[in-house]
């Protein structure tokens, strides 16, 4: 019996030694480090010709940089059939009913039904805006709203002006970092980088990246848009900011697989841009003329449970 136990012990010891040797040769798995942003690495933000570009020309220039960096293009345009997948038939019929012949009560129901479609896909008011992933190494353009929904109006939130200043995020008992809750559902921004030439005597463009490490990302209900009720206010670009701007999702809670990002005129509630299903490692870049739209606010939401995310905003200022 003792001899038998000795043999068993020897076998177990051999297995343990084998596993230990293997572990020593193969280090534990780690999360992949994100590659440097291709727009920053290429010096795109410092280009002197950006101020003279149209939004479409800027999109093309961004795509050119991404292609040179080894990214591949994906098609993001959606058909109505794709957008309507999962939406109840009664909502579909109501959304595509004749709004001009409807009474006021029915019009309100039609607009509510249309929001199911509008906030189930990505779009922008002028058909510009690029989303790129440093994980998948892909990028896609943003469809124009009127191409997806001809004859429909981009939703405008009612009683919108100034509401983001009054928002206070709920403190959830299960939140891992409730001490970071601050007014206007954003944490104190941290400056990451700034063009060292900004102190030059000659007024010139500067690029600044600001990190928002603890942003409360709200869960929105199906069909709801960029209203203060269902979104969290990240930051605002004040008047006369020269762009492009970009927003990167650095991290989200493990249960929050993606989020939605939108740009809104904070004085009127007019929506400028909406992108859904934005994942960690994704960045969107868009030319935004804040002198035309007023103070442009960046808003985030999610279809998953609320939680805290980490975002970075890069913007360009002409220094004038």
RAJO-V89112 format. One record per backbone hydrogen bond with DSSP energy under -0.5 kcal/mol. CO is the residue of the C=O (numbers start at 1). NH is the residue of the N-H. E is the energy in kcal/mol with one decimal. If there is no record, write none. Layout:
[[CO	NH	E] [CO	NH	E]]
//
This chain:
[[1	5	-2.4] [2	6	-2.3] [3	7	-2.0] [4	8	-2.2] [5	9	-2.6] [6	10	-2.2] [7	11	-2.1] [8	12	-2.5] [9	13	-2.6] [10	14	-2.0] [11	15	-2.0] [12	16	-2.5] [13	17	-2.5] [14	18	-2.1] [15	19	-2.5] [16	20	-2.6] [17	21	-2.3] [18	22	-2.2] [19	23	-2.6] [20	24	-1.9] [21	25	-1.5] [22	26	-2.0] [25	27	-0.6] [37	41	-2.9] [38	42	-1.8] [39	44	-1.8] [39	45	-0.6] [40	43	-1.1] [43	46	-1.3] [44	47	-1.6] [47	50	-1.1] [49	52	-0.9] [50	53	-1.5] [54	58	-2.2] [55	59	-2.1] [56	60	-2.3] [57	61	-2.1] [58	62	-2.5] [59	63	-2.7] [60	64	-2.0] [61	65	-1.8] [62	66	-2.3] [63	67	-2.7] [64	68	-2.1] [65	69	-1.4] [66	71	-2.7] [67	70	-1.5] [72	139	-2.0] [74	76	-0.6] [74	141	-0.5] [79	83	-2.5] [80	84	-2.6] [82	85	-0.8] [84	87	-2.4] [88	91	-0.6] [88	92	-1.9] [89	93	-2.8] [90	94	-1.8] [91	95	-2.6] [92	96	-1.7] [94	97	-1.4] [97	99	-0.9] [99	102	-0.9] [103	107	-2.7] [104	108	-1.9] [105	109	-1.4] [106	110	-2.5] [107	111	-2.6] [108	112	-1.9] [109	113	-2.2] [110	114	-2.4] [111	115	-1.5] [112	116	-0.6] [113	116	-1.0] [113	117	-0.7] [114	117	-0.6] [114	118	-2.7] [115	119	-2.5] [117	120	-1.7] [118	121	-0.7] [123	274	-2.8] [124	145	-2.5] [129	142	-0.9] [130	285	-2.8] [131	140	-2.3] [132	283	-2.8] [133	137	-1.4] [133	138	-0.8] [137	72	-1.8] [138	133	-2.8] [139	74	-3.2] [140	131	-2.5] [143	124	-1.6] [144	147	-0.8] [144	148	-1.6] [145	149	-2.9] [149	152	-2.0] [155	271	-1.0] [157	160	-0.6] [160	163	-2.3] [162	165	-1.2] [163	166	-1.8] [163	167	-0.5] [164	167	-0.6] [167	184	-1.8] [170	172	-0.8] [172	175	-1.4] [175	178	-0.7] [177	180	-1.7] [178	181	-1.7] [182	169	-0.5] [182	185	-0.9] [183	186	-1.2] [185	216	-0.6] [190	211	-3.5] [193	209	-2.0] [195	198	-2.0] [196	199	-0.8] [197	200	-2.1] [201	203	-0.5] [206	317	-2.4] [207	195	-1.6] [208	210	-0.5] [208	315	-2.4] [209	192	-2.9] [209	193	-1.1] [210	313	-2.9] [211	190	-2.6] [211	213	-0.6] [212	311	-2.3] [214	216	-0.5] [215	217	-0.8] [215	309	-2.7] [216	218	-0.6] [217	307	-1.7] [218	302	-2.0] [221	224	-2.1] [227	230	-1.0] [227	231	-0.8] [232	234	-0.6] [232	300	-2.1] [235	298	-3.0] [236	238	-0.6] [237	296	-1.9] [238	241	-1.0] [240	242	-0.5] [241	290	-0.8] [242	316	-0.7] [245	286	-2.4] [246	314	-2.6] [247	284	-2.2] [248	250	-0.9] [248	312	-2.1] [249	281	-3.2] [251	310	-2.5] [253	256	-1.4] [255	257	-1.0] [259	278	-3.2] [260	301	-1.7] [261	275	-2.8] [262	299	-2.8] [263	272	-2.9] [263	273	-1.5] [264	266	-0.9] [264	297	-3.4] [265	268	-0.5] [265	269	-3.0] [266	162	-1.0] [269	157	-1.4] [270	265	-2.9] [272	125	-2.7] [273	263	-2.1] [274	123	-2.7] [275	261	-2.7] [277	279	-0.6] [278	259	-2.2] [279	282	-2.3] [281	134	-2.2] [282	249	-2.6] [283	132	-3.2] [284	247	-2.2] [285	130	-2.9] [286	245	-2.3] [286	288	-0.6] [288	290	-1.1] [289	292	-1.3] [289	293	-1.8] [290	294	-1.9] [295	266	-2.7] [295	297	-0.6] [296	237	-3.1] [297	264	-2.3] [297	299	-0.5] [298	234	-2.9] [298	235	-0.8] [299	262	-2.7] [300	218	-0.6] [300	232	-2.9] [301	260	-3.2] [302	220	-2.6] [307	217	-3.6] [309	215	-2.9] [310	250	-2.2] [310	251	-1.5] [311	212	-3.6] [312	248	-2.8] [313	210	-3.0] [314	246	-2.4] [315	208	-2.3] [317	206	-2.9]]
//
